[in-house]
C-alpha cells in the first residue's frame, strides 16, 4: 500500500485532518492548583529485580489490608502488594517472566495469568492451590506476536468471584519491539469493575439464600458502584485534538460494559490477544467479562469542555432477574478537555500487523460445547473428570452454543483462538481471542491449535458466580 493510501485510510477512520492530533512526547504537566484527587491513576508497575537480560522477575504478595475505595470510607480488602488494582506486570515479547508469589491471605488462592500461553504448572488454575502462608513461583516466556493487554487474578476452586470482589486483580501489558502505533500517544490503562458496599464502606456480600444472594447466583454479582482502577468516576484529561491509546480490561464479575462517548466514535485497534490487522471505527464497544480492548480516543471537544464515558444498557439477563434500572445508561468516567492549544496531528497506520490464519483445513476434530444454566455440556465441573481430550499439536474447531436465555462469556485457558463465525455469519476480521461473549440462544465457532503445553486446562463461563458454581469443564491436551 502506498503511503498516501495509508494516510487516506486513516483520515477516513479518524475524521477530518484537523481532528488528527497527538500530544507532545512528554506527559502533560499537572497544574499546581489542580485538585488531582479525582484524576485517573494507573496502578504502579511491578519492579523487576532481575539483572539477567530479557528476564522480568517480580515479587507478588496477596494479603488482607484496609484501603479507601469509596471517598471517606475504609474497606477491608484483599490486595496484591497492598494495591487495588494490583501493580501492573509490564513485559516485552520474548521476556522470561518469573513471579515469586506469596499467599499471606487467611485462605487458599492461586494466580491465573489470563490469556497467557504458558506451561500448565504456571496457569494458576484450581489444580495448583496455594495454602495460607504458602509460596509458588510462576514462570513463563512471552512468545513473539503476543503483545497485548492481559490480566491476572485468583482462580481457586469455588472462590474466584469472592477473591476478585475483595480486590485481587491486576493488569499485564506485553509490549512489542515493533509496535506500529506512534509512541507519542498518551497511554491509559482502564481496569473496569464494580462493587457493592455497606454504609460504613465494608464490601457487601449478601447471604446466598437471601433474595439478593439468589439474584447474584443467577445474574452474577453485578453491583451498583462502577469502578475504574478501583476508583469511582475518575477524570481523564485530554487535550483538544489529542489521540489517546486506552487499554481497557473488564475485571467485573458479571457486568458487561457497552462503552460509548456521546457524539463521538472510538477507533478500536485491538482485543484480547493484541492488535487487530486494521483499525476499526466503532460507535460503541461491547466488552464482556474478562475481555480486553485497545481503543484510540480522540479529544474532539473544545477547551474546557467535559464529557463522559458511559456504559449503555445491554440486556444480557433473563427477564425474571433483570435489574429494574438495567435500561439506564451509567457514567463510567469523566473526560475533561484541557485549555491547551490543539495537539498537532498524528498519523495512525491503516495496517497494524498481519495475523496469520490458523488453517481450518487442518482441523481434525470438531466439537460442540453447550452452555446452559450453570452447566457445560450438561454437567457441572468435577476436578477428577476430564471432559475434553485433545492431541498435542492438533487443530480443532469448537462450536460453542448457548441454549438458554442469558448471555455466557466463554473463556478457554492457555490457548488463543480465532473466531470464525457467529450464528453462521463469518467474522470479517481475524483476531486473537481467549474470551468471547456468547449471547442468549447464539452460537460462536472458533479455530484453535493446541501447539504446545500439554496439561489440564479450564474452559468456563466468566460470570464468576456461574464459574464458582461449576460452569466449568476440563480440557486435557496430551
Ligand atoms: Cu455463565
Boltz pocket constraint, residues with backbone or C-beta under 6 A from the ligand:
constraints:
  - pocket:
      binder: B
      contacts: [[A, 372], [A, 407], [A, 408], [A, 409], [A, 461], [A, 462], [A, 463], [A, 466], [A, 467], [A, 471]]
      max_distance: 6.0
